[in-house]
Amino acid sequence: MAAVTLLHLDRPICEPVELGPGAPVRVVQVRQGREALPSEPFPHFHDVHELVIFGDVDGVFVAEGRNYRLRPRSVAYVPSMRQHDFALARGRRDWVLVQIDAAAGDALARKPGLALLAQSFCARPSGAAYGRLRALAEWLADIDPADSLALPLAELLLCAALRAPRVEGVAVDVDPNDLKRLRPAIERLRAAPAAAHGAQRAAAACALSTAYFSRRFKQLIGLAWSDYVRAHRLHLASRKLLETDELVLVIAESLGFSSASQFGELFKRRFGMAPKRYRQAARARDAAARRA
């Protein structure tokens, strides 16, 4: 079967990341071909520390009010619960995503010489340093995430990333306090994604007028509130399709879509294939990887 690009891997959703039982780290290796579509803006944050080691890439990393240009062999880091985004151009790209438990990552940031892990950054290692980073990441990917070596390897990765030459970010005209004012609406959506989340209710949760909320949300997040709600629900759906055996209808109803047909149409528009096909393609890909 031909390889199929699964676009949910482009856009990690703003949900708690579930690490394996007893595992302080999670490693995901992603490789997409030249047919990969541009990623859409979808600012998000996680309750893990996140290091991304890119191979081929062209795009922008956005974190804490700054834009960083991503070129091949870039490294991006963001601490737990910091809003960030990746806008990737069309075409071939690959990366290794390393996510570290929030408590474990916080403990690392308190170690001598690692205080800079409390801030987001982007770096571009030299050829030799980049090779060492990828070798460490591949070693980490090959072992059980609960192995006692996992966290020390993750610490080595972070130390190496900190030593790499920094990419200078360009300041974005965003007041962090404005983002905080929008947080109640986003948190309410996360807590109950199937509930009716119109702009009026979302604005009320933030103690803002509907007009002001809608205007500022579009300015700061890059999407209209209704588009953000739809994107959030679709990303949750993509996770459920891959991680559960729930029927498509059950998934649609649990996330507030009016019908399975509406869900299917929106899902295909977003991910390029019907929900059932998406699940089948992912399982075929995983089965092929196990045989390799």
Buried (B, 14 or more C-beta within 10 A) or exposed (E): EEEBBBBBBBBBBBBEBEBEEEBBBBBEBBBBEEEBBEBBBBBBBBBBBBBBBBBBBBBBBBBBBBBBBBEEBBBBBBBBEBBBBBBBBEBBBBBBBBBBBBEBBBBBBEEEEBEEBBEBBBBBBEEEBBEBBBEBBEBBBEBEBEBEEBBEBBBBBBBBBBEBEEBEBEEEEBEEEEBEBBEBBBEBBBEEBBEEBEBBEBBBBBEBEBEEBBEBBBEBBBBEBEBBBBBBBBBBBBBBBBEEEBEBBEBBBBBBBEEBEEBBEBBBEBBBBBBEBBBBBBEBBEEEEEEE
